[in-house]
Every structure is written in C-alpha cells, then in structure tokens.
Amino acid sequence: MLPPSFPTGTPDDLTGDPTVGTLVGELGPRFSDVRRIAVLRGGGIGDLMFVLPAVESLAAAYPGAEIVLLGMPSHAALLADRPAPFSAVEVLPVHPGVREGTAVDPAATEAFVARVRALDLDLAVQAHGGGGNSNPFLLRLGARHTVGTAAPGAPRLERDLAYRYFQHETQRWLEVAALAGAPAVQLEAQLRGRDNRRPRDGVRPRLVVHPGATDPRRRWPAERFAAVAAAVAARGVEVVVVGDASDRDAAATIVGHARDPLVTSQADAIGLPALVDLLEDSDVVLANDSGPRHVAMAVGTATVGVFWGPNMINAAPVARRRHRVHPGWILRCPRCDAPLASGDELRCDHEESWVADVGVETVLADVLDLLQTPRHPG
C-alpha cells in the first residue's frame, strides 16, 4: 500500500524529501505509464524473502500497477493464502540458470514466454543472480523497460547494476529497484500473516529448530542443536525440529540426543504452508543460514542464526534486538585443509561443517534471552 506521505512525482520532486524512504544506490527516473510489472526470482523461499523489500518499493513507486512474480512452485505455495504485493505468481519452467531441474522442456519454456508476453509488461525486473542466464530469459518477455543486474559477459538491460557478489542480497535488489525510480520503503522482508495468533499467551513457549542448509558446509552439527534443545526443554520449553527429507537424519539425532518428551520432530512431515504457520506461531527459531530462518524473520518471529562468516555479508539480518547471529570462521576444509575456493568447480569434495567452531553456550544464551524478549519494545 502507498504510504500517505509518499509523493507521486518525478525523482526531481523527491530530492531531499526525508519522508520518501531510504535510498539504496542512485535513484533513476520513474518510467511512465507503468501498469504491469514482472519480477523474476527463482531459488528457494529464502531467496524470495531477499527480494520482497524491493517489490514493496516498486509497489509504492508505481501505485496501482499489477506486480507478477515469475517464481518457483514453493513461492506460489508460500504466498497462496497470504496478503502479498504480487497480483499473481507465474511458475517458472525448468530452464538452465533460471530454475534448476533435470526435466528441461523447451516447449514448456516457449509456452511460458508466450503466456508472459501476452501480459503486455511495462517493466520487467531481473532479481535473479548476475544475469548470465536470467537476462536473456528476461529479455524474451517483451517488456517495454527492463532493470536488473549484469555480471561481466551478461547481456545488458535498459538499466542495470554491475553484479558484485559481496553485497547483501536485500540491498542488492533495493538498489535495482532504485534504478526504476523506487526508493526503499522497508529494509527487511515482512511477510504478512493470515491472522494474528501471536502472542501465544497462556501456552508453553516454543522453540523451532531447523538443522538444514542447502550447502552441507553451512550446517551446524546436529549434536550442537541437540544440546540447545535439551537445555531449553529442561526449562519447560517445547522444541519442534523441522526440515525436509534431507533433514530427517539430523532431526532424529537431535530428538535422540535430547531425550526429552518436549523435543519432537516434524521433519518431512508437514507441508510448506503448515511450516510457515508453525514458524509464525512460535517464540524463537534456531537455524542455520537457511530459507526457514529467513521466513521466520519475515513473519515476525525472533531468530538465532548460525552463519558461515563470509555469508553474513550477503544474508545476515540487519536488526539485533530479536535476531542474533553466530558466525563460524573456518576458511579451510577441516578434513583436507583445502583453501576456500571461488566456484563449486574448484572446491574439494568434502562436506564437513565450516561452522563447527560456533559453541553451544553462546547460542543457548541468545535463545534463552530471546525467549524472554517481548515482541514489541516498551
């Protein structure tokens, strides 16, 4: 929704106006007569959280415009019954560098392109990596105007930002939105709820634990999660372990080591909408740098995150009152001592944890503190 103080003039009208919002990058002139916008964002649910503030900025700068998400099946499931800045979600076909998968179907890609071109887009926003694959894909959609990022060698868009890896993902896409004349109206994702179940007065406090991460090197050892789970359960806190099929073994380890009936597992047992409801209806979420942690933060739940140190540049929360981070600083493979490599083709084959140097005591202290920290100050 357009903030009451947000002006609708040109960028020249906005100069020096402190009520406009926060400027990330340089503000370009707004495009004229924009009625329909598409935002390209593949990846996981955490990747979608990174782009939501930029979408809210576009919605504020172009009031009344429809915004279509070109995203993933998980994005559609996540947003199905929740208020969102998107008018629709068009699910991406499996396409190299846009949506990964083994069942590449050129006919499905052609059908998708034709369907989106029929929307008669005024503005298409690439919010998916450096543009080597996503920019050619975006340019096929026939939008009048295009903005996004471009790594060296990527096709250029009408207005683009040089892609540099070490930038916070949310700020990267806010800077892209600014190219289209849309200053930031929020700096962190906010995923609106279906109802207002919180605070959970009169019930046992709940900690949700998510031990998974796409990259195994970013996973804190399951035994460390178990130690935290056991300690908080001993204080009467319910602990629910969540995750997908790849997290079942870790979840079983946590439950088995905790040896407390208050520690249970829902890993690979609930769907995405139910998971988001659980995250929203809990007091604290303890997780690695993962999609569920980012979603938990967006729905307003306090979080404690175990991050590989360099990834904090790209993905750490901004606020610290209710969101704590614990960085691991291992920079060489714990098994073979291979140095940190840029690019999967250069890395060793080992999958030992690169965050195993994060201790239980400091993580537990933050979990216990957040269990006592009210949702709103004052």
Number of C-alpha atoms within 10 A of each C-alpha: 10 16 12 7 11 15 16 15 11 15 15 10 10 18 10 8 11 10 13 20 18 16 16 19 17 15 20 18 15 18 15 9 10 17 15 19 26 27 25 24 24 25 19 17 23 19 21 26 22 27 24 24 24 30 30 27 26 26 21 23 28 24 13 13 18 18 25 22 25 24 24 24 16 17 24 17 15 20 17 13 11 14 12 17 22 19 13 16 20 18 17 21 25 18 19 13 16 24 18 14 11 9 9 14 11 12 10 14 16 12 12 18 18 14 13 18 14 11 15 15 22 19 21 25 29 27 28 24 23 22 27 19 16 26 26 14 18 24 18 13 21 19 20 14 18 25 24 32 28 23 17 12 9 17 17 21 21 11 16 21 19 15 17 13 13 12 15 18 20 23 21 26 27 31 25 28 32 26 24 26 22 31 29 27 24 16 21 21 23 18 21 15 17 11 8 9 12 13 13 12 8 6 9 12 20 23 27 28 30 28 29 27 19 13 11 14 17 25 26 28 22 20 18 20 26 26 17 23 31 23 15 23 21 14 10 13 21 21 27 23 27 27 24 16 12 13 19 20 13 23 30 17 16 27 25 14 18 24 14 16 11 18 25 21 18 16 24 14 13 14 14 16 16 12 20 17 16 17 28 26 22 25 28 32 29 27 28 26 28 24 20 27 26 27 25 29 24 22 18 22 22 28 28 25 25 27 25 27 19 15 16 19 14 17 20 23 21 11 10 11 14 22 20 20 21 21 19 22 15 18 16 13 19 15 11 10 10 15 14 13 12 8 7 8 8 11 13 15 11 13 14 16 20 24 23 21 15 20 13 15 12 10 21 20 11 21 27 17 12 22 19 12 15 13 16 7 6 4
